[in-house]
Amino acid sequence: MRQSIRIGRFAGVDVGVNWSVLVIFALITWQLADYVLPGTYGAGSRAAYWLAAVVAALVFFFSLLAHEVSHAVVARHNGVGVRSITLWLFGGVAQLEGEAASPGAEFRIAAVGPGTSLALAAVFGVGEVLAHAAGSHGLVAQVLTWLWQVNLLLAAFNLIPAAPLDGGRILRSGLWRAWHDPTRAAVAAARAGRAFGAVLIVVGVVEFGFGGALGLWPALLGWFLYAAAGSEERNARLRSSIAQLAAWQVMTPNPPTVPAHARVADMAHSALRHYGGEAVVVTDERGWLAGVLRTDAMRAVPADRLGSTMVSDIAVPLDQVPVVRTGDPVRVVLERMARAGGTPALVLDAENRLAGIVTQSNVVRTAMMGDLQRRFGQFARR
Ligand SMILES: [Zn+2]
């Protein structure tokens, strides 16, 4: 979903559209113009059907967007940052930067989406009633009918209690409240998601086997849900295994430092050439902390500008770098890094001395080692 076209900002969140949306937009418009509208309202011209279909499809995409923006707004009200919203093949995804802090917050963030779709269905339903009352039995009323139906369907589908659907998150919030164990609740909701995905795959394949080409659709959707639920379960387990760690347990101790006033060209020929880490620490003339230089930013400098680019030109300045303590929980470190757009965090000890640096790969590596040890432990016990 990375290859998306940015279309703007809504409620302070970047909104992108994946190319797959164009395919769906074309399919919906075609289906409306060629089947749905002529089938329910047989007295229009071809041009009128197509125009109405395009308008209906556009309003539908704004409905999808409203659903995702509502998740984003409520997430933010509950202290969870939002990276972006992307519309794609199966609707929308609001990418959150952290976890809800409580079952109540989880419930609110999840429930507002289907709630918004239900509210939109009600608005379009009332619109249809008004259109009929005004004596319109034409295309406008037909489009409104389709819009309330499709929003109702969207709300209903999303309420199915299977992660990563909204209903799965609502289920998780309930189990979390009952069991007081967010990880166990997430795993249960993710398993429900896998089961639902598997059912959709079977239904789709059977339908396809009986000659229904549309069976490919539920099968594809089921496959996506099955895979997404599997990765949710893995993530929940990884998160819980690293949640118990502190910053000093995942950091790279004594990271290399580079002076802010050095030229990038000189860095490329120094010992840094063989440094495999993601980031180094930048110091000023007095040797004090001045920021963080990501090695990918260094590699991104064009060869002909290596000589004229200073470290300070491409480094992240200190006021934008997350700074944590050796004893801070990894959960806090990750939240700060996410809020700083993935910038590595500097770790200070009790005497305010630099102890190390934490990058996203540090955390992933540590979590994976823990996962591996657990698996190996299970294996060894057999
Ligand atoms: Zn949703």
Boltz pocket constraint, residues with backbone or C-beta under 6 A from the ligand:
constraints:
  - pocket:
      binder: B
      contacts: [[A, 67], [A, 68], [A, 71], [A, 92], [A, 110], [A, 113], [A, 114], [A, 158], [A, 166]]
      max_distance: 6.0
